[in-house]
Amino acid sequence: MTALGIGNPTSSEEMPKQMEMEENIEDGLAILQTRSKRENILSNPNAKPLAERLTGLPLALATAGTYLQHSTIDCERYLKEYEKRWNISRRRPLQLQEYQERTLYTTWDLSYSRLEKEDPDAAELLKLLANFDNQKLWFELFHAGLTDSSPEWLHEVIAYDVNFNDVMAVLVRY
């Protein structure tokens, strides 16, 4: 408090919050650097706004970092794309009203869009895998269920174990 009784913007009550926010941003930058495998993240002035935007959301930061690892775009461009999708995406489900849920959804949406462009079969397989429990899934399980009425993309992925393993390797990268 000042002599006039007006709170100082860096009062002792606000200092812990400000310090916590700075620590979270540093942690966010560390996550981005680790997942992106880009050594310049900590010194990159465009990385800080991205880390600030995703502060407190380690899964969103990890997803963004992984996207950056497999992309040539920089943090500034990622943030622009992120903001564009976060603000106006018609595909965003209406029930996601919380900031944190929209943030995570947006990072996943960016990654999924990239996956669709990089490997459409892997994107289709990911949609199929979303219907399974998160236990081990193996080639023979899918191959045994392959029928003449299965979609063409599934035939291409499941016809040979090498194809299946290649597509799964793409998914693991994401």
C-alpha positions in Angstrom: 0.0 0.0 0.0 1.2 3.5 -0.7 0.8 6.4 1.7 -2.5 7.2 0.0 -3.8 3.7 0.6 -3.8 2.9 -3.1 -2.5 -0.6 -3.9 0.8 -0.9 -5.7 0.4 -3.0 -8.9 3.3 -5.2 -7.6 2.0 -5.4 -4.1 3.0 -8.3 -1.9 -0.3 -10.0 -2.5 0.2 -9.9 -6.3 3.9 -10.7 -6.3 3.4 -14.5 -5.8 0.9 -14.6 -8.6 3.3 -12.7 -10.9 6.2 -14.9 -9.9 4.1 -18.0 -10.4 3.1 -16.8 -13.9 6.7 -16.2 -14.8 7.7 -19.6 -13.6 4.8 -21.2 -15.6 6.0 -19.3 -18.7 9.6 -20.6 -18.1 8.2 -24.1 -17.6 6.1 -23.7 -20.8 9.2 -22.6 -22.8 11.1 -25.6 -21.4 8.3 -28.0 -22.5 8.2 -26.3 -26.0 11.9 -26.7 -26.3 12.0 -30.3 -25.2 9.1 -31.4 -27.4 10.1 -29.3 -30.4 13.7 -30.3 -30.2 14.6 -26.8 -31.2 17.5 -25.4 -29.2 16.6 -21.8 -29.8 13.2 -21.8 -28.0 14.4 -20.2 -24.8 16.1 -17.3 -26.7 13.4 -17.0 -29.4 11.3 -13.8 -28.7 8.4 -15.4 -30.6 8.3 -18.4 -28.4 7.3 -16.5 -25.2 3.9 -15.3 -26.5 3.1 -18.9 -27.4 4.2 -20.1 -24.0 2.1 -17.3 -22.4 -0.9 -18.3 -24.4 -0.7 -21.9 -23.4 0.6 -21.3 -19.8 -0.6 -23.8 -17.2 -1.6 -26.4 -19.9 1.4 -28.8 -20.3 -0.5 -31.1 -22.6 -1.3 -28.3 -25.0 2.3 -27.1 -24.8 3.6 -30.6 -25.5 1.2 -31.0 -28.4 2.4 -27.6 -29.8 6.0 -28.6 -29.3 5.5 -31.9 -31.1 3.8 -30.1 -34.0 6.8 -27.7 -34.2 9.2 -30.6 -34.2 7.6 -32.0 -37.3 7.1 -28.7 -39.1 9.1 -25.9 -40.6 6.9 -23.2 -39.2 8.1 -21.0 -36.4 6.4 -20.2 -33.0 5.0 -16.9 -34.4 3.3 -18.6 -37.3 2.0 -21.4 -35.0 0.5 -18.8 -32.6 -1.2 -17.0 -35.6 -2.7 -20.3 -36.8 -3.7 -21.2 -33.3 -5.4 -17.9 -32.7 -7.2 -18.1 -36.1 -8.6 -21.5 -35.3 -9.4 -20.7 -31.6 -11.4 -17.7 -32.5 -13.4 -18.7 -35.6 -13.2 -22.4 -36.2 -16.6 -23.7 -37.2 -15.5 -27.2 -36.5 -15.0 -26.4 -32.8 -17.7 -28.1 -30.7 -20.0 -25.7 -29.0 -19.9 -27.5 -25.7 -16.2 -26.5 -25.2 -16.7 -23.3 -23.2 -13.8 -23.4 -20.8 -10.6 -21.6 -21.9 -8.4 -24.6 -21.0 -10.6 -27.1 -23.0 -10.6 -24.8 -26.0 -6.9 -24.4 -25.8 -6.3 -28.1 -25.8 -8.8 -28.7 -28.5 -7.2 -26.0 -30.7 -3.7 -27.5 -30.3 -5.1 -31.0 -31.1 -7.0 -29.5 -34.1 -3.8 -28.0 -35.5 -2.0 -31.3 -35.1 -4.8 -33.3 -36.6 -5.1 -31.0 -39.6 -1.3 -31.4 -40.2 -1.7 -35.2 -39.9 -4.6 -35.2 -42.5 -2.3 -33.4 -44.9 0.7 -35.5 -44.2 -0.9 -38.9 -44.2 -4.7 -39.1 -44.7 -4.7 -42.8 -44.0 -3.1 -42.2 -40.6 -5.7 -39.6 -39.9 -8.5 -42.1 -40.7 -6.9 -44.8 -38.6 -6.7 -42.3 -35.7 -10.4 -41.8 -36.0 -10.9 -45.5 -36.0 -8.6 -46.0 -33.0 -10.6 -43.5 -31.0 -13.3 -46.2 -30.7 -11.0 -48.6 -28.9 -9.7 -48.9 -25.4 -6.2 -47.7 -24.9 -4.8 -51.2 -24.5 -2.4 -52.8 -27.0 -3.7 -52.9 -30.6 -1.9 -55.1 -33.1 -2.0 -55.7 -36.8 -3.7 -59.2 -36.6 -6.6 -57.7 -34.7 -7.4 -55.3 -37.5 -6.5 -57.7 -40.3 -8.9 -60.3 -39.0 -11.7 -57.8 -39.1 -11.0 -56.6 -42.7 -13.9 -57.4 -45.1 -14.8 -56.6 -48.7 -17.0 -53.8 -47.4 -14.2 -52.1 -45.4 -13.2 -48.7 -46.7 -10.5 -48.5 -49.3 -8.1 -46.6 -47.0 -8.5 -49.3 -44.4 -7.6 -52.0 -47.0 -4.5 -50.1 -47.9 -3.4 -49.7 -44.3 -4.3 -53.2 -43.1 -3.5 -55.3 -46.1 0.1 -55.8 -45.1 1.8 -55.5 -41.7 4.5 -53.2 -43.2 1.8 -50.7 -44.2 0.2 -50.9 -40.8 3.5 -50.4 -39.0 4.3 -47.4 -41.2 1.0 -45.7 -40.5 1.3 -46.4 -36.8 4.8 -44.9 -36.8 3.3 -41.7 -38.2 0.7 -41.7 -35.4 3.3 -42.2 -32.7 5.2 -39.1 -33.9 2.1 -37.1 -33.2 
